[in-house]
């Protein structure tokens, strides 16, 4: 597994963890924080997928 694939896996894991915390949080402030954090990790994972595809095409 390449470094980019390792990072992709990490971002996907962090996204899932933040989504779980969002669902379990009873405090609306924490829920909103982890929701935004999961969205940021999801975007990073998407960017990483794109970088992997670009590298594979080169």
Secondary structure, DSSP 8 states (H G I E B T S, - for coil): --HHHHHHHHHHHHHHHHHHHHHH--SHHHHHHHHHHHHHHHHHHHHHHHHHHHHHH-
